[in-house]
Amino acid sequence: MSNVQSLRCKECGRDYPQEPIYVCDFCFGPLEVNYDYDAIAKSMSRESIQDGPLTIWRYDDLLPASRDSAVDIGAGMTPLLKADNLGKELGLNNLWIKNDAANPTHSFKDRVVSVAATKAVEFDFDTIACASTGNLAGATAAHGAKAGMNTMVFIPADLERGKVLGAAIFGSVVLVNGNYDDVNRLCSELGDDRRWAFVNINMRPYYSEGSKSIGYELAEQLGWHAPEHIIVPVASGSLFTKVYKGLNEFAELGIIDNANTKMHIAQPFGCSPVAKAFVEEQAHPKPVIPDTIAKSLAIGSPADGYYTVGIANKTGGSGTIVPESKIAEGMKLLAETEGIFTETAGGVVISTLRRLAREGVIGPDEETVALITGTGLKTLEAIEDSVSTKTIDATVRSFDEIVMGRGVK
């Protein structure tokens, strides 16, 4: 791609060629795609974006691969919904829900894998793989199937059944005894001697760029401006940093006026190293052993945690640690007010939103976006004990007695 100049170390600034590598040889810092923004400014405009496809590939000038060769199953352009009912409940008059559960495999991970799979094809890999907490497994297997590649996805053995089966239908799933950090270490070792495209390891610089498309879409869907607040569920921190990067790229290119958005970290109590670092005013999150029902956020050693804390501080954002008991409550609140069934990560986001509204961190009229990253149909176990049903006989009398609570006269 003519718009990509190199891979560049985020720490020391050294440049590297566009290859399937992810760490700086000199300082061991993470590598990131470096673009020629002057060239992009000449070709990209609001009009050119609107003329593009209704997927993430409408923003391909700012992605490290070409839409002409894209492995595309329709990721992106998910609904941004005005949440009037939830807003009324929380005292927020300008609340929006970005529902990325509407992606093809029902999570935001389709965005990142579409980019990573496209680069894997460009690099002539024949096998695509990942270490996953669940959603990434399904997205990787689906895109691998679309690309005609072999797939090999590795996930913790105790994941929710919906996520296991949702990935297994597309390709090979390997259940690993251990948590995500154990799975990731295994995959890093496998990647050292197998020529596989691990989307979130050796393909990570390209993969992570797909999350920027959420920032682009938010600006476009809001009428070409950035919101005042965004609440983001944090696992590795990559999503958080890239949504922020996307908004700032649009501002740098003049597509929006500015990116003065406060970025808010949302994490569950059982795995909250990034939010805890923010609250305790520490720059570097301390690794933890995850123990949370929000398994998609169960990354105890977050690769981008340091950068996430920095962005939250820089933007005047916040960090919230959500009690485990409040996660299902958040899921139910969103479902009962807006008709959206989110996964546990979304329950963390909504509980964070409720706290920020209650404490006045978000003002009643400030434009706020809550990011929902996946569907609750994959995490049914989390709400089994918090919902109830009633069984009746097929008679009006039974209905009146059991459901309506009317005694027999």
Secondary structure, DSSP 8 states (H G I E B T S, - for coil): -TTEEEEEETTT--EE-SSS--B-TTT--BEEEEE-HHHHHHH--HHHHHTS-SSGGGGGGGSSS-GGG---S------EEE-HHHHHHHT-SSEEEEEGGGSTTSBTHHHHHHHHHHHHHHTT-SEEEEE-SSHHHHHHHHHHHHHT-EEEEEEETTS-HHHHHHHHTTSEEEEESS-HHHHHHHHHHHHHHS--EETTTTTHHHHGGGGHHHHHHHHHHTTSS--SEEEEE-SSSHHHHHHHHHHHHHHHTTSSS----EEEEEEEGGG-HHHHHHHTT-SS--------S-GGG--SS-TTHHHHHHHHHHHT-EEEEE-THHHHHHHHHHHHHH---B-HHHHHHHHHHHHHHHTTSS-TTS-EEEEE-BBGGG-GGGGTTT-------SSHHHHHHHTS-----
